[in-house]
């Protein structure tokens, strides 16, 4: 299996640019050891994957999509997510491309050529897990772990027509989210179908609770067992609203609305109760989230020479983060905490919430302003207004591909679960996947 995917990478990666580092010798050695029974097979048993290039793996360079890191030595220790994948029997074959330090929603770094969308070489793959999503969609790897701090698993999943899950905050012991400002960032799986996403989620979660903040939700044996029965009937709330409405104009294109409407009708056909959600997003969210976004860049701790190597957007975030006072940060954290409470309360009368995925088609390469960071941020919001608030609320959310638009680009929807409702979300996603009959795995590869 490893040799098959390494051959795919040799043939296709020079075009799609999904992987920035490959480690074929290490991968083949691990595969051989597993064949000889020298390694515990685990639930992934020899399944190849690529670490996101923000994840440290001992002996492998971590580039983080930045010129700052181009001369950094290989990592000396593996991060918890790399170890979790190893313990589950996965075999890393390299690193997937990311935007600079994972701080934007598209993967067009100055370090390497843009990561292309396997459905169209003129369009982007989303971000920050754009390399991971493109690698799965392009069949360079069967599954891939990503991380999601404002949509960084779901955005590329929608763009590349694959399944992406942002788990509940606290579900995965090695990446609970609590170690980040406002608890935004959690690991999550990318796969061609919901069942494989559940398998990868079990691998990332590992056996049992190993952290005090780990969410107790989820089945005892694993999420893969839940597909033996159908969900529901469930009560599904639907909404086109989002908390960026007063920040920038975010028109919803016809294909995004069509996919949303198609899934809404299908949910009723499947026997679920569908209701319009009475959710009025609290004001002040854009300002508070933007403050936390800036604050997250402060942790990079770069000297003046390194800052000169940063892309304009990242440099802007670092400089603006430096200006933040403790009072401003505390005010933003309180506002987001209140937003979390209000959102969970507003969603509490339904089991799952349906929204659109991306508001537009995946943008073409070069769409985002590379000079003006404020305009760049507004552009990102226009494309992805439905993703970040779920990170703030700590809820599980599933990006599900639904169809192709008239230009042959993927269009998906967003399913948001209750706190700890990852299992219900996966069950519903699987049910919809089978009813829709859209199989991204059989889509044409245009590169």
SELO-545422 format. One record per residue (C-alpha): residue number from 0; y negated, x negated, z negated; residue in one letter. Coordinates in nm, 4 decimals, decimal comma. Last residue first. Layout:
<recs>
REC	n	y	x	z	res
REC	NUM	Y	X	Z	A
...
</recs>
This chain:
<recs>
REC	n	y	x	z	res
REC	446	-1,7312	0,4014	1,2905	X
REC	445	-1,7132	0,7728	1,3463	X
REC	444	-1,4141	0,8641	1,1355	X
REC	443	-1,3183	1,2190	1,2254	X
REC	442	-1,2479	1,4514	0,9303	X
REC	441	-0,8857	1,4908	0,8195	X
REC	440	-0,9431	1,3597	0,4659	X
REC	439	-1,2475	1,5809	0,4346	X
REC	438	-1,0179	1,8836	0,4153	X
REC	437	-1,2032	2,2120	0,4377	X
REC	436	-0,9481	2,4888	0,3836	X
REC	435	-1,1955	2,6929	0,1853	X
REC	434	-0,9276	2,8721	-0,0189	X
REC	433	-0,7493	2,5513	-0,1173	X
REC	432	-1,0715	2,3780	-0,2171	X
REC	431	-1,1916	2,6868	-0,4021	X
REC	430	-0,8814	2,6907	-0,6230	X
REC	429	-0,9021	2,3162	-0,6807	X
REC	428	-1,2695	2,3400	-0,7769	X
REC	427	-1,1904	2,6253	-1,0139	X
REC	426	-0,9187	2,4256	-1,1871	X
REC	425	-1,1389	2,1149	-1,1999	X
REC	424	-1,4235	2,3072	-1,3607	X
REC	423	-1,1917	2,4728	-1,6111	X
REC	422	-1,0615	2,1294	-1,7108	X
REC	421	-1,4073	1,9742	-1,7428	X
REC	420	-1,5311	2,2474	-1,9769	X
REC	419	-1,6261	2,0133	-2,2609	X
REC	418	-1,9753	2,1636	-2,2716	X
REC	417	-1,9718	2,4435	-2,0106	X
REC	416	-1,9221	2,3607	-1,6447	X
REC	415	-2,1492	2,3027	-1,3470	X
REC	414	-2,0257	2,3539	-0,9888	X
REC	413	-2,2438	2,2048	-0,7154	X
REC	412	-2,1977	2,2794	-0,3480	X
REC	411	-2,1296	2,0749	-0,0381	X
REC	410	-2,2460	1,9970	0,3146	X
REC	409	-2,0976	1,7178	0,5245	X
REC	408	-2,2614	1,6004	0,8497	X
REC	407	-2,1387	1,7136	1,1928	X
REC	406	-2,4843	1,7839	1,3362	X
REC	405	-2,4301	2,1604	1,3156	X
REC	404	-2,3513	2,1237	0,9416	X
REC	403	-2,0013	2,0395	0,8206	X
REC	402	-1,8302	2,2457	0,5526	X
REC	401	-1,7522	2,2914	0,1832	X
REC	400	-1,7396	1,9585	0,0004	X
REC	399	-1,7306	1,9960	-0,3815	X
REC	398	-1,9544	1,8022	-0,6199	X
REC	397	-1,8316	1,8838	-0,9708	X
REC	396	-2,0350	1,8925	-1,2903	X
REC	395	-1,9595	1,8367	-1,6588	X
REC	394	-2,2510	1,8978	-1,8959	X
REC	393	-2,4550	1,6385	-2,0868	X
REC	392	-2,7725	1,8503	-2,0605	X
REC	391	-2,9782	1,5526	-1,9414	X
REC	390	-2,7043	1,4552	-1,6996	X
REC	389	-2,6995	1,8126	-1,5645	X
REC	388	-3,0770	1,7973	-1,5138	X
REC	387	-3,0318	1,5050	-1,2750	X
REC	386	-2,8365	1,6821	-0,9979	X
REC	385	-3,0060	1,9878	-0,8513	X
REC	384	-3,3266	1,8408	-0,7038	X
REC	383	-3,1494	1,5856	-0,4801	X
REC	382	-3,3176	1,5691	-0,1364	X
REC	381	-3,6706	1,6605	-0,2424	X
REC	380	-3,6293	1,4575	-0,5615	X
REC	379	-3,5475	1,1427	-0,3650	X
REC	378	-3,8518	1,1966	-0,1446	X
REC	377	-4,0758	1,2318	-0,4503	X
REC	376	-3,9362	0,9038	-0,5844	X
REC	375	-4,0125	0,7224	-0,2590	X
REC	374	-4,3635	0,8665	-0,2514	X
REC	373	-4,4237	0,7165	-0,5934	X
REC	372	-4,2566	0,3875	-0,4954	X
REC	371	-4,4814	0,3308	-0,1898	X
REC	370	-4,3412	0,0414	0,0157	X
REC	369	-3,9792	0,1166	0,1124	X
REC	368	-4,0400	0,4869	0,1757	X
REC	367	-3,7023	0,6579	0,2050	X
REC	366	-3,5833	0,7628	0,5497	X
REC	365	-3,4653	0,4167	0,6559	X
REC	364	-3,1083	0,5280	0,7264	X
REC	363	-3,1076	0,8995	0,8031	X
REC	362	-3,1133	1,1506	0,5182	X
REC	361	-2,7953	1,3336	0,4103	X
REC	360	-2,8670	1,6971	0,5023	X
REC	359	-3,1120	1,8732	0,2730	X
REC	358	-3,1148	2,0412	-0,0688	X
REC	357	-2,8102	1,8412	-0,1745	X
REC	356	-2,5507	2,0407	-0,3661	X
REC	355	-2,6440	2,4087	-0,3951	X
REC	354	-2,5955	2,5783	-0,7306	X
REC	353	-2,2974	2,7456	-0,8991	X
REC	352	-2,2716	2,7751	-1,2782	X
REC	351	-1,9379	2,7957	-1,4611	X
REC	350	-1,8051	2,9842	-1,7639	X
REC	349	-2,0997	3,2209	-1,8064	X
REC	348	-2,2870	3,3564	-2,1093	X
REC	347	-2,3695	3,0067	-2,2384	X
REC	346	-2,5724	2,8918	-1,9364	X
REC	345	-2,9123	2,9772	-2,0882	X
REC	344	-2,8062	2,8280	-2,4250	X
REC	343	-2,6886	2,5081	-2,2563	X
REC	342	-3,0162	2,4890	-2,0634	X
REC	341	-3,2383	2,5499	-2,3678	X
REC	340	-3,0575	2,2899	-2,5791	X
REC	339	-3,0728	2,0283	-2,3061	X
REC	338	-3,4395	2,1000	-2,2331	X
REC	337	-3,5215	2,0609	-2,6031	X
REC	336	-3,3455	1,7237	-2,6030	X
REC	335	-3,5317	1,6329	-2,2859	X
REC	334	-3,8666	1,7096	-2,4467	X
REC	333	-3,7777	1,5188	-2,7638	X
REC	332	-3,6765	1,2146	-2,5579	X
REC	331	-4,0004	1,2304	-2,3600	X
REC	330	-4,2113	1,2439	-2,6765	X
REC	329	-4,0195	0,9525	-2,8280	X
REC	328	-4,0770	0,7423	-2,5172	X
REC	327	-4,4469	0,8217	-2,5076	X
REC	326	-4,4819	0,7449	-2,8787	X
REC	325	-4,2975	0,4158	-2,8460	X
REC	324	-4,5443	0,3155	-2,5791	X
REC	323	-4,4617	0,2779	-2,2122	X
REC	322	-4,6409	0,0014	-2,0258	X
REC	321	-4,3318	-0,2162	-1,9783	X
REC	320	-4,1543	0,0787	-1,8202	X
REC	319	-4,4254	0,1028	-1,5561	X
REC	318	-4,3718	-0,2621	-1,4651	X
REC	317	-3,9931	-0,2291	-1,4545	X
REC	316	-4,0070	0,0953	-1,2566	X
REC	315	-4,2540	-0,0478	-1,0064	X
REC	314	-4,0443	-0,3601	-0,9613	X
REC	313	-3,7406	-0,1408	-0,8927	X
REC	312	-3,9243	0,0613	-0,6276	X
REC	311	-4,0798	-0,2449	-0,4630	X
REC	310	-3,7475	-0,4349	-0,4339	X
REC	309	-3,7082	-0,7094	-0,6893	X
REC	308	-3,7260	-1,0793	-0,6057	X
REC	307	-4,0719	-1,1204	-0,7590	X
REC	306	-3,9330	-0,9792	-1,0819	X
REC	305	-3,6876	-1,2672	-1,1003	X
REC	304	-3,9693	-1,5209	-1,0953	X
REC	303	-4,1602	-1,3330	-1,3679	X
REC	302	-3,8626	-1,3133	-1,6045	X
REC	301	-3,6268	-1,0163	-1,6133	X
REC	300	-3,5124	-0,8082	-1,9127	X
REC	299	-3,3141	-0,5450	-1,7186	X
REC	298	-3,3426	-0,3186	-2,0231	X
REC	297	-3,6909	-0,2130	-1,9186	X
REC	296	-3,5481	-0,0318	-1,6156	X
REC	295	-3,4160	0,2570	-1,8273	X
REC	294	-3,7666	0,3190	-1,9596	X
REC	293	-3,8896	0,4076	-1,6120	X
REC	292	-3,6162	0,6675	-1,5678	X
REC	291	-3,6874	0,7951	-1,9191	X
REC	290	-4,0535	0,8521	-1,8305	X
REC	289	-3,9579	1,0203	-1,5029	X
REC	288	-3,7281	1,2554	-1,6939	X
REC	287	-4,0062	1,3559	-1,9321	X
REC	286	-4,2646	1,4124	-1,6596	X
REC	285	-4,0283	1,6111	-1,4399	X
REC	284	-3,8994	1,8227	-1,7342	X
REC	283	-4,2391	1,9371	-1,8578	X
REC	282	-4,1772	2,3063	-1,7979	X
REC	281	-3,8485	2,4611	-1,9142	X
REC	280	-3,6132	2,5818	-1,6455	X
REC	279	-3,6007	2,9654	-1,6337	X
REC	278	-3,2370	3,0633	-1,6148	X
REC	277	-3,1344	3,4267	-1,5740	X
REC	276	-2,8216	3,3485	-1,3756	X
REC	275	-2,7388	3,5942	-1,1001	X
REC	274	-2,3865	3,7145	-1,1686	X
REC	273	-2,0483	3,6504	-1,0063	X
REC	272	-1,7326	3,7911	-1,1653	X
REC	271	-1,4284	3,6071	-1,0348	X
REC	270	-1,1533	3,7786	-0,8391	X
REC	269	-1,0952	3,5274	-0,5599	X
REC	268	-1,2989	3,7421	-0,3204	X
REC	267	-1,5909	3,7191	-0,5641	X
REC	266	-1,5707	3,3391	-0,5667	X
REC	265	-1,5509	3,3398	-0,1873	X
REC	264	-1,8814	3,5244	-0,1605	X
REC	263	-2,0600	3,2659	-0,3772	X
REC	262	-1,8855	2,9859	-0,1882	X
REC	261	-2,0185	3,1105	0,1448	X
REC	260	-2,3673	3,1673	0,0031	X
REC	259	-2,3886	2,8094	-0,1300	X
REC	258	-2,2558	2,6661	0,1976	X
REC	257	-2,5075	2,8746	0,3978	X
REC	256	-2,7963	2,7752	0,1707	X
REC	255	-2,7185	2,4055	0,2223	X
REC	254	-2,6806	2,4653	0,5973	X
REC	253	-3,0149	2,6454	0,6223	X
REC	252	-3,2205	2,3816	0,4464	X
REC	251	-3,3505	2,4298	0,0946	X
REC	250	-3,7189	2,3457	0,0631	X
REC	249	-3,8104	2,1153	-0,2267	X
REC	248	-4,1905	2,1032	-0,2611	X
REC	247	-4,2772	1,8581	-0,5362	X
REC	246	-4,3233	1,8626	-0,9136	X
REC	245	-4,3521	2,2364	-0,9843	X
REC	244	-3,9984	2,3193	-0,8709	X
REC	243	-3,8396	2,0048	-1,0204	X
REC	242	-3,6481	2,1955	-1,2933	X
REC	241	-3,4027	2,3718	-1,0595	X
REC	240	-3,3544	2,7289	-0,9355	X
REC	239	-3,1150	2,8419	-0,6652	X
REC	238	-2,8910	3,0148	-0,9168	X
REC	237	-2,5388	3,1494	-0,9588	X
REC	236	-2,3544	3,2284	-1,2826	X
REC	235	-1,9768	3,2573	-1,2623	X
REC	234	-1,7677	3,4620	-1,5068	X
REC	233	-1,4087	3,3553	-1,4694	X
REC	232	-1,0851	3,5325	-1,3885	X
REC	231	-0,9864	3,2824	-1,4671	X
REC	230	-0,8303	2,9651	-1,3500	X
REC	229	-0,5090	2,9319	-1,1501	X
REC	228	-0,2020	2,7736	-1,3072	X
REC	227	0,0004	2,4601	-1,2338	X
REC	226	-0,3287	2,2861	-1,1605	X
REC	225	-0,3859	2,2036	-1,5270	X
REC	224	-0,1286	1,9255	-1,5450	X
REC	223	-0,3436	1,6688	-1,3627	X
REC	222	-0,6019	1,6909	-1,6400	X
REC	221	-0,3741	1,5018	-1,8732	X
REC	220	-0,1116	1,5345	-2,1438	X
REC	219	-0,3201	1,6866	-2,4231	X
REC	218	-0,5540	1,8881	-2,2051	X
REC	217	-0,9292	1,8284	-2,2154	X
REC	216	-1,1916	1,8568	-2,4845	X
REC	215	-1,2164	1,6299	-2,7901	X
REC	214	-1,5321	1,4596	-2,6592	X
REC	213	-1,5329	1,0904	-2,7457	X
REC	212	-1,8166	1,0104	-2,9823	X
REC	211	-1,6057	0,8310	-3,2449	X
REC	210	-1,4464	0,6160	-2,9760	X
REC	209	-1,0822	0,5434	-2,8995	X
REC	208	-0,9513	0,8952	-2,8471	X
REC	207	-0,6140	0,9236	-2,6794	X
REC	206	-0,4617	0,7517	-2,3794	X
REC	205	-0,7102	0,6557	-2,1080	X
REC	204	-1,0168	0,8547	-2,0041	X
REC	203	-1,0687	0,6500	-1,6883	X
REC	202	-0,7082	0,6976	-1,5796	X
REC	201	-0,7165	1,0683	-1,6621	X
REC	200	-1,0362	1,1031	-1,4556	X
REC	199	-0,8604	0,9220	-1,1701	X
REC	198	-0,5819	1,1793	-1,1725	X
REC	197	-0,8322	1,4653	-1,1899	X
REC	196	-1,0201	1,3233	-0,8895	X
REC	195	-0,6895	1,2988	-0,7042	X
REC	194	-0,6277	1,6683	-0,7670	X
REC	193	-0,9810	1,7636	-0,6650	X
REC	192	-0,9549	1,6082	-0,3205	X
REC	191	-1,0782	1,3095	-0,1203	X
REC	190	-1,1690	1,1135	-0,4313	X
REC	189	-1,4644	0,9928	-0,6392	X
REC	188	-1,4207	0,9684	-1,0166	X
REC	187	-1,6820	0,9494	-1,2943	X
REC	186	-1,8410	0,7104	-1,5394	X
REC	185	-2,1256	0,8376	-1,7617	X
REC	184	-2,5005	0,7665	-1,7644	X
REC	183	-2,7582	1,0035	-1,9167	X
REC	182	-2,7355	0,9614	-2,2916	X
REC	181	-3,1152	0,9845	-2,3387	X
REC	180	-3,1406	0,6029	-2,3118	X
REC	179	-2,7887	0,4697	-2,2638	X
REC	178	-2,5114	0,3865	-2,5156	X
REC	177	-2,4480	0,7564	-2,5777	X
REC	176	-2,3179	0,8039	-2,2248	X
REC	175	-1,9545	0,8038	-2,3404	X
REC	174	-1,8462	0,5237	-2,1107	X
REC	173	-1,5350	0,3521	-2,2444	X
REC	172	-1,4272	0,6603	-2,4413	X
REC	171	-1,4532	0,9008	-2,1450	X
REC	170	-1,5280	1,2563	-2,2600	X
REC	169	-1,8475	1,1743	-2,4504	X
REC	168	-2,0906	1,3392	-2,2086	X
REC	167	-1,8900	1,5802	-2,0000	X
REC	166	-1,7592	1,4369	-1,6757	X
REC	165	-1,9581	1,3862	-1,3522	X
REC	164	-1,7034	1,4558	-1,0815	X
REC	163	-1,7165	1,3713	-0,7119	X
REC	162	-1,5109	1,5184	-0,4287	X
REC	161	-1,5693	1,3859	-0,0762	X
REC	160	-1,7902	1,4863	0,2162	X
REC	159	-1,9924	1,1655	0,2427	X
REC	158	-2,3371	1,3009	0,1484	X
REC	157	-2,2048	1,5450	-0,1096	X
REC	156	-1,9963	1,2721	-0,2743	X
REC	155	-2,2899	1,0309	-0,2448	X
REC	154	-2,5062	1,2708	-0,4505	X
REC	153	-2,2283	1,3633	-0,6964	X
REC	152	-2,1470	1,0164	-0,8285	X
REC	151	-2,5052	0,8902	-0,8723	X
REC	150	-2,6375	1,2311	-0,9736	X
REC	149	-2,8844	1,1403	-1,2452	X
REC	148	-2,6954	0,8832	-1,4518	X
REC	147	-2,3592	0,8963	-1,2735	X
REC	146	-2,1061	0,6155	-1,2519	X
REC	145	-1,8388	0,5478	-0,9921	X
REC	144	-1,4634	0,5036	-0,9850	X
REC	143	-1,2888	0,4949	-0,6458	X
REC	142	-0,9973	0,6714	-0,4832	X
REC	141	-0,7823	0,6201	-0,1704	X
REC	140	-0,9584	0,2981	-0,0665	X
REC	139	-1,0924	0,1927	0,2747	X
REC	138	-1,0211	0,5447	0,3965	X
REC	137	-1,3728	0,5981	0,5331	X
REC	136	-1,4465	0,8856	0,2951	X
REC	135	-1,3163	0,6822	0,0001	X
REC	134	-1,5111	0,3685	0,0963	X
REC	133	-1,8212	0,5752	0,1757	X
REC	132	-1,8078	0,7349	-0,1708	X
REC	131	-1,7645	0,4010	-0,3496	X
REC	130	-2,0356	0,2303	-0,1446	X
REC	129	-2,2795	0,5101	-0,2155	X
REC	128	-2,2257	0,5042	-0,5915	X
REC	127	-2,6058	0,4848	-0,6406	X
REC	126	-2,6331	0,6508	-0,4141	X
REC	125	-2,6252	0,8481	-0,0908	X
REC	124	-2,4157	0,7465	0,2105	X
REC	123	-2,6968	0,7090	0,4599	X
REC	122	-2,7234	0,8384	0,8136	X
REC	121	-2,7295	0,6765	1,1591	X
REC	120	-2,3667	0,5646	1,1378	X
REC	119	-2,2575	0,9306	1,1184	X
REC	118	-1,9562	1,0853	0,9448	X
REC	117	-1,8594	0,7605	0,7721	X
REC	116	-2,2121	0,7458	0,6243	X
REC	115	-2,3401	0,3912	0,6403	X
REC	114	-2,4016	0,1471	0,3565	X
REC	113	-2,7193	-0,0364	0,4468	X
REC	112	-2,6864	-0,4087	0,5323	X
REC	111	-2,6714	-0,6472	0,2383	X
REC	110	-2,8999	-0,7972	-0,0252	X
REC	109	-3,2087	-0,5892	0,0600	X
REC	108	-3,0258	-0,2791	-0,0643	X
REC	107	-2,9894	0,0484	0,1241	X
REC	106	-2,7604	0,2619	-0,0916	X
REC	105	-2,9428	0,5875	-0,1699	X
REC	104	-3,0098	0,7838	-0,4904	X
REC	103	-3,2023	0,5167	-0,6800	X
REC	102	-3,1759	0,3003	-0,9930	X
REC	101	-2,8225	0,1644	-0,9638	X
REC	100	-2,9331	-0,1934	-1,0370	X
REC	99	-3,0539	-0,2212	-0,6746	X
REC	98	-2,8560	0,0303	-0,4714	X
REC	97	-2,4794	-0,0014	-0,4908	X
REC	96	-2,1973	-0,1334	-0,2729	X
REC	95	-1,8351	-0,1213	-0,3836	X
REC	94	-1,6647	-0,4253	-0,5390	X
REC	93	-1,3237	-0,5673	-0,4588	X
REC	92	-0,9529	-0,4945	-0,4224	X
REC	91	-0,8930	-0,3663	-0,7749	X
REC	90	-0,5350	-0,2614	-0,8387	X
REC	89	-0,4766	0,0477	-1,0531	X
REC	88	-0,2017	0,0529	-1,3162	X
REC	87	-0,3714	0,2776	-1,5722	X
REC	86	-0,4404	-0,0212	-1,7952	X
REC	85	-0,6183	-0,1924	-1,5062	X
REC	84	-0,8390	0,1117	-1,4447	X
REC	83	-0,9264	0,1290	-1,8132	X
REC	82	-1,0002	-0,2445	-1,8195	X
REC	81	-1,2446	-0,2132	-1,5313	X
REC	80	-1,4089	0,0819	-1,7051	X
REC	79	-1,4357	-0,1058	-2,0353	X
REC	78	-1,6213	-0,3981	-1,8751	X
REC	77	-1,4302	-0,7153	-1,7856	X
REC	76	-1,5305	-1,0484	-1,9336	X
REC	75	-1,6444	-1,3832	-1,7886	X
REC	74	-1,8345	-1,2358	-1,4966	X
REC	73	-1,8688	-1,4625	-1,1952	X
REC	72	-2,1826	-1,6791	-1,1861	X
REC	71	-2,5181	-1,5291	-1,0818	X
REC	70	-2,6637	-1,6645	-0,7575	X
REC	69	-2,7176	-1,3287	-0,5849	X
REC	68	-2,8089	-1,1479	-0,9064	X
REC	67	-3,1853	-1,1303	-0,8602	X
REC	66	-3,1317	-1,0506	-0,4930	X
REC	65	-3,0072	-0,7141	-0,6155	X
REC	64	-2,7310	-0,4682	-0,5328	X
REC	63	-2,5776	-0,5094	-0,8781	X
REC	62	-2,4208	-0,8381	-0,7610	X
REC	61	-2,1366	-0,8767	-1,0092	X
REC	60	-1,9253	-1,1789	-0,9105	X
REC	59	-1,5551	-1,1672	-0,9950	X
REC	58	-1,3654	-1,3762	-1,2521	X
REC	57	-1,3691	-1,1097	-1,5208	X
REC	56	-1,4705	-0,7721	-1,3783	X
REC	55	-1,8190	-0,6474	-1,4609	X
REC	54	-1,9153	-0,3026	-1,3366	X
REC	53	-2,2471	-0,2627	-1,1550	X
REC	52	-2,0761	-0,3402	-0,8263	X
REC	51	-1,8615	-0,0267	-0,8533	X
REC	50	-1,5024	-0,1419	-0,8840	X
REC	49	-1,2923	-0,0825	-0,5741	X
REC	48	-0,9578	0,0957	-0,5726	X
REC	47	-0,5961	0,0315	-0,4752	X
REC	46	-0,3174	0,2436	-0,6283	X
REC	45	-0,0444	0,0187	-0,7698	X
REC	44	0,0897	0,2655	-1,0233	X
REC	43	-0,2081	0,4984	-1,0923	X
REC	42	-0,0412	0,6626	-1,3928	X
REC	41	0,0592	0,3317	-1,5484	X
REC	40	0,2910	0,0755	-1,3839	X
REC	39	0,3031	-0,1569	-1,6863	X
REC	38	0,2903	-0,5024	-1,5332	X
REC	37	0,5627	-0,7633	-1,4814	X
REC	36	0,7929	-0,5054	-1,3194	X
REC	35	0,8509	-0,7215	-1,0159	X
REC	34	0,6651	-0,4764	-0,7920	X
REC	33	0,3785	-0,4820	-1,0414	X
REC	32	0,3563	-0,8591	-1,0269	X
REC	31	0,3494	-0,8437	-0,6475	X
REC	30	0,0691	-0,5868	-0,6521	X
REC	29	-0,1323	-0,7976	-0,8950	X
REC	28	-0,0922	-1,1046	-0,6748	X
REC	27	-0,1872	-0,9022	-0,3665	X
REC	26	-0,5040	-0,7779	-0,5341	X
REC	25	-0,6058	-1,1221	-0,6566	X
REC	24	-0,5634	-1,2664	-0,3079	X
REC	23	-0,7490	-0,9767	-0,1427	X
REC	22	-1,0623	-0,9936	-0,3583	X
REC	21	-1,3315	-0,8214	-0,1527	X
REC	20	-1,7021	-0,8172	-0,2293	X
REC	19	-1,9812	-0,6017	-0,0835	X
REC	18	-1,7647	-0,2991	-0,0037	X
REC	17	-1,9008	0,0088	0,1764	X
REC	16	-2,0655	-0,1834	0,4588	X
REC	15	-1,9652	0,0781	0,7241	X
REC	14	-1,9371	-0,1649	1,0158	X
REC	13	-1,7959	-0,4828	0,8628	X
REC	12	-1,5885	-0,2521	0,6366	X
REC	11	-1,3801	-0,1041	0,9181	X
REC	10	-1,1210	-0,3533	1,0411	X
REC	9	-1,0892	-0,5909	0,7471	X
REC	8	-1,1121	-0,2988	0,5039	X
REC	7	-0,8406	-0,1048	0,6813	X
REC	6	-0,6173	-0,4142	0,6746	X
REC	5	-0,6811	-0,4473	0,3006	X
REC	4	-0,5881	-0,0804	0,2690	X
REC	3	-0,2482	-0,1295	0,4299	X
REC	2	-0,1799	-0,4533	0,2409	X
REC	1	-0,2433	-0,2778	-0,0904	X
REC	0	0,0000	0,0000	0,0000	X
</recs>
